[in-house]
Amino acid sequence: MNYLKWLYPGMKLKRWLLLFSLGVIAASLGLAIVFNYKYIGVVEENIFRLVYRATGKYYYAVTTIAGTAFFVLGLAVMAFSTRQIIRSVVSVLLPEGSDKLVEIIFQKRKLNRGPAVTVLGGGTGLSVLLRGIKSVTSNITAIVTVADDGGSSGRIRHDLGIIPPGDLRSCLVALADTEPLMEKLFQHRFGGAGDLAGHSFGNLYIAAMTEVLGDVELALKESSKVLAVRGQVLPSSAQTIRLAAEMADGSVVEGESQIPLAGKAIRRVFIKPENAPPVASAIEAIENADACILGPGSLYTSVIPNLLVGGIADALRRTQAVKIYICNVMTQPGETDGYSAARHVQAIIDHVGPGVIDYVVVIAQAVAPHLREVYARQGAYPVAVDAEALAALGVKVVKANLISETTLVRHDPVKLSPAIMERVFRLKANSERMKLLDYYLIAEHIKELKDEDRK
């Protein structure tokens, strides 16, 4: 029944089929006028004669029956010819067949009507979230922190004076809709002991594109075309930023990679320069979003640095979007030792003020004992959920079973995206701006998300 999908709402094909039919009717009428209506009368007279010879009687309704038959035949010929044209084109462009094509078109149309989601963060947590959300909507913007100064990104930043490409690359790959080989290529790290050792090919590619085009935002846009990215990836600022932390004892540690290694409680973090300008497209994405999501990721080195870039926090306060913070599953040694969920939220408010979080997503399930022991040896423990303290901070709590327990305890994108997107869909469904067709697709999305979550 895949052919029925050609007629589904939002496919933008029915209008052209109707226009094609009107064109055939107009052409037929034109031919009748050109050749004079008398010829139509000749056809009608011959139909009467054939019926009379066959039955010996005159049936005056025979012309209506004949006309209907010709009309149905015409429609059948139009449908068959259209189908053959589509099959002919598909056989060249997509050897897998038209069933695959209609599924691709249907999914893309549906995803394009999904809510506009802007995600802010960095590190592996952000890419995990993006992998889940891209299966629900194509209207995604990832705003990525640019304070990274370690590994391949740090070396490129130091050598070339550009913003670190590592987290940007991970987000591009997470949102990519391309062949597995291309993804492996962008994630490939060079071995050996030379100057290339440890560098990611994707990092070098983005660095090269930035130098060729002279603009990192344009470089990311062109890279997105290569990887067939759903949505867009933006840096929070095009200026190189250095992250610093003031510790509880008054000392200051500089460098994103050095802060967790200090082994001291963090009082606050700040960026240098403090007036780093935001990317204009990032502000626009926040203001036009249906939902803005913070995290998951390291609180002080991935989430908060984005909010410290000039204009980002103010844009979050102005936007009509629902603002969701995804709290980490485990505490992070050197950053959030002993932190509860409320203390995570309080740290964000202390840095940028209230009004940037409406909901906080926390874990409802318990971490397996054997994994708790493994993490405890590293100084990490499950983040305690103090619902009353969170409510006192003016945020609503969303509890869900969202973790994937293998050898690591982390958010599962298959579970995380349905929990978040269902809430976003329901909020969008209540919007006065929503069209009836959008409501149909939203209802279908919610059903699919629940089915996926059950699996």
N, C-alpha and C positions, 0 to 999 in steps of 0.2 A: 504493500500500500504506500510505498515511498512516493509514487507519482502524485498522491493526494497532497503532499507537502508543497507542491507547486502552487496550490490554491490557499495555503495557510495565510492568515493575516500577517502583514509586514514583509512579505516576500517581494513586493513591488513588481509582480509579473502579471497579475490579473488585469491591471489597467492597460497594459500593452496588448494583451490578448483581446480585450474589448475594443481597443483602438484598431487592431488588425481586422476584426470582424466588421467594424463600421467602415473601414476602408474597402473591404470586399463588397459590402452592400452599396457604397457610393459608386464603386467602379461598375457594378452590375446595373445600377440605375442609369449611369452615364451611357453605357452601351445600349440600353433600351431606348434612350432618347435619341442617340445617334442613328440607330438603325430603324427608328420609327416604331411606335407602339403597335402598328398594324401587324408586324411580324409576330408579336406576342399573341395576337388574335389568331394567327395562322396555327401556332402551336396549340392553342386552346381548342381550336376547331378539330385538329387532327386527333387530339386526345378524346374528344367526344365521339369521333368516327370509330376509333379503335375499340372503345368501350361498347358502342352500338353493335359493331360486327361480332364482338365476342359474346354479348348477352342478348342482343335484339331489343334492348331498351335504352332510353336516355336517362342517365343519372346526373342531375344538375349539380350535385355535391362533388362530382368527380374532380372538378378543377381545384376545389379546396384541398381534397386529399392529395392530388398530384403536386400542388404547390407546397404543401407541408412536407411531402416526401422529398421534393427537390431541396427544400430548405434544410432538412435534416441531413441529406446527403452532402450538401455544401459544407455544413458544420463539421461533418465527419472527415471530409477531405481536408478542410482547414486544420483540424486537430492532427490528422495524420501527417500532413506536410510539415506542420510546426514541430511535431515530435521528431521527424526525420532530420530536419534542419539542426535541432538541438543535439541529436545523437551524432550527426556528422561532425559538428564542432567539438563535442565532448570527446569523441574518439581520438581527436588530434591532441587536445589540450589535457585530457584526463583519461588515460587508458583504462583506469579502474572502472569507468562506466558512469552513466548518468545518475545511478542511485547514490554514488559517492558525491557527485556534484550537487545534487539537491540537498544532501545532508550538510555539505559545506556551506551552501548559500543560506540554508535555514538557520544553522548555528551562528553564522556571522551576523545575519539580520537580527537574531534574537540577542546576541551579545552586544550589538551596537545600541540596542534599546535598553540595556541595563543601566543601573544608576551610575552617576559619576562619583568615583571613589578616589580620594587623594590620601596616600599613605606616606607618613613621615618617619624616618628612622635611618638605620644603617646596620651593618653587620649581617650575620647569617639569618637572624630573626626576620628581617625585612624580606629577604628573598623567599623564605619559607612561606610567609603570608601571601606574597604575590603569586606564587605558584597555585595557591588555592583560589584566589579571587579571580584570576584570569579565566577560570572555567565558568564564571558567572557573568562577567561583564568585560567589555573591551574598553570601557571608558575609565581607564586607570591612569593615574599620575603618581609616580614614585618620586618623592622629594628626598634626596639622599644627603646625609652629612658628608662634609668634605674636610673633616679634621684628622682623618687617618694619617699616621706618620710611620707606620711599621711595615715590614716586609717589602714586597715588590712595589706596592703603592708608595711607600715612604721613599724608596730609592728613586723612583720616577719623579716624585714631587721634588726631591732634593736636587736631582741632576738636571731636570728640565724646567723647574719653576712653574709647574702646572698643578692644578688640583689633583689629588690622588684618585686614580681611576678604579681602584679595586672594588669598592662597594657599588659603584656605578655599573661595572661589568657584571657583577653578580645579579643585579636587578635586571639588566638587559637580558641575560640568559634565562632568568626566572620567568620573564614575560614573553620569551621567544616562542614562536610557533613555527619552528623550522626543523630541519633534519637533525637527527641525533649526532651525526658526524660534525656538523657545524657547532653544535653546543660543546662537544668534546674539544674541538679546536680552540674555542674561546676560553675554555677552562684549563687548557693544557699548560703545565709549568715545565720549563726547561730544566733538564738535569745537568750533571757535570759540575765542573769547578770554575768555569770561566765567568765572564761578566754577565752572561745571560742566565746563569744558574739561579733558579728560584723565581725568575720572572714569569708571569703569566702572559701567554700570547695575547689574550684579550686586553690586558693592561697596555701592552705595547701597541696594539692596534688602535686603541682609543687615543693614546698619546700621539701616535703618528697622524691620525685624523685631525686632532686638535692643532698640530703644527701646520698641516697642509691647509686646513680651512681657516685657521686663525681664530677660532671661536669654539669653546668646549660644548656649548649648547647645540650648535650646528653639527659638531662632530658626533654627538649622541644621536641627533636626529637622523643623520645619514647612516650611522651604525645600526639604528633601529630598522632601517629598510633592509639591510643585509640579513638581519636575524628575523625579519617578519615579526616584529615586536607588537604585542597587543597593548595599546596605550603608549605612554611616554615616560621616559626617565629623565629627571632634571636634578642638577645639583642645587642645594639650598642657596649657595652663592658661587659665583664664578671666580671669586677671589680666594687665594690660598689662606687658610685659617689655621691658627695654632691654638690648640686647646690647653688650658692650664687649670689647675685645681688648688684651691686654698684648703689646707687640711685643718683638722680640729685643733692642732697644736700651733697653728699660725704659719706653718711653713707652706711654701708654694712649689708645686711640682708641675713642670711643663712637658707637654707631649702626650697625646692620646694613649700611646702604647706604654708610657711610663707610669701613668696615674694608678692603674690597678696594682703595679709592682711595688708601690710605696709602702703598702701595708699599714696605712693610717686611715682613720675615719675622715671622710670628705665633708667639709663644711659647705663649700660651693664650688662650682666650676664656672669659668668664663673664657671668652675667646679673645684672641688678638689678631687683628684689630677689633675692638669692641663695636665699631660702627660698620662692620662688613656689610655691604649692600646685598639684598636678596636678588635672585633671578626673577625678573618681572613675570615670567610665565608661571613660576611657582606660586606667587601671590594670586595670580589670576585663577590658577587651578584650585586653590583653597577657597576662594570667594565663590566659585561656580560649582563647588562640589555638593553632592547630596550627602556625603559622609566623609569625614576626615578621621583617619585612624593613626594613632601614635603607637609605635612599637609593633611587635615585641622586639626587645633588644636591650643592650646594656644601658641602664638608666642614665648614668653620668657621661658616658662616652659615645652613645649612639642616639638616644632620644632627645635629651636636653640640648645638646649642641645645635641641633637644627632650630630649636625654639629661640636660641640666643641671637640668631642672625636677624638683623634689623628688619622689622616689618612682619616677620612670620607669625609671632604670637599675636600681634594686633589683628592680622588677617583672620586668625582663628577665632578671635573674639567677635569680629564683624560678621563672619559667615553665618548663613542660615543652616548650614549643614549640621547633622548630628555628629558630635565629637566623641570618639571612642578611644580609650586607652587600654591596650592589652598588657596586663601585668605579667611579669616574668613568672615562670613556674618555680624556679630555684633562685636563691640568693646568689650573688656573685662575689667571690672572695676579692677583697681589696676595693670593692665598690659599694656593695649593699649588704654587708655583714649584719645579720640580725634584723633586717628590714621586713616589716609586714607590708601588706598591700597598701594600707593607708599611708604608711611612711613613704612609699614610692610616689603616691599622688601628692603628698605634702611637699616632697622635694621639688616636684614640677611647679607647684603653686608658689613655693618660696623663690624660685628662679624667675618666673615670668608672670606671676600673678594669677588670679582666678579667671574663670570663663573659658578655659581651653579644653576642659574635659566635662562631658555630660554623663558618660557611662564608663565604668571600668569592668573589664572582662577578667574574671578570676577562675581558677581551677576548682572544680567541685570534687574531683576524685582524689583518692590518696595515692601517693607514690609508693610503688612496691618496696617492701622492706630491704631486699637485696640491693636495689638501686640507691636507696637512702644511705645505706652503709658505704657504697662506693663514693657517693658524692660527699658524705660526711668526712671521709679521709682527705678530701680536697678542700674542706672548709665550707661546703655549700649545703644548704638545707632548704626544704620546701618553704615557699613564701606563705606565711600565715594570713588567712583572710579574716580581717576584723571588720565585719560588715557595719557595725554601729559607728565605728570611727570613720569609715568611708562615707556613710550617710551624713555625718556631722560636717564633712568637707563639702557637701552639696553635690555629690555624684551618686548615680544609681548603679547598683551592683548587678552584674550578669554572671551567674554561675553556670558552668557547663563542663562536661567531660571532654577535654580538648587535647590531652597529651598522648604522645606516642612513646611507648616504653620498649625500647630495644636495648641497646647498650648505653643509650643516652636518654635523658628525660627532656623532651622538648615538645613544642606545639606540633600537632599533626595538622598539616594543611587541609586534608580531607575533612577533618572534624572542625577545624577553626573557621574556615570560610563559610560553611553553612550557618554556624552559630551567629556570626557577625552579619552576614548578608541577609539572613531572614529578618533580622531586626531592621536593617536598612530598607529592605523591600516593604516591610509593613509601614514604616514611617513615610516612605515615598507614596504608598498606596493611599495614605490619608491626606496627601498634598492636594490642594485645590487645583494645581497646575496639571495634574496627571490626566492623561487622555484615557478613554475607554480601552483603546488598543493596548496602551501601556499596562492597564490593569490586568488585561487578559494574559499578557506575557509575564507580569509579576507573579500572578497566581500560579502559572505554570512553573516559573522558577522556584517558588517556595516548595511546590510539590516535589520537584526534582531534588532539591537540597535535602528534604526530609528523607526521600528514598535513598539518596547517597549516604546520608548519615546512618541509616539503619543497616546498610551493608557493612 
